[in-house]
């Protein structure tokens, strides 16, 4: 990770609520991850994850980076936005 990206990531993390920070950390650690996998990693209900993901998407901090098929259903993969990754 480039040093400017590390600084940007830390600056952003200081400005967002703790629940969003937790979601961001999981996405950063796993690189590409589904909402369902985030819920499992955090021990949260999917509705809580979906709400935080929507907020982060709207802020432009994460993006949908592809899909993964699970039980014949496509699931969006989430990644940290490239300008802060």
Secondary structure, DSSP 8 states (H G I E B T S, - for coil): --HHHHHHHHHHHHHS-HHHHHHHHHHHHHSSB-HHHHHHHHT--HHHHHHHHHHHHHHTSEEEEEEEEETTEEEEEEEE-TTT-
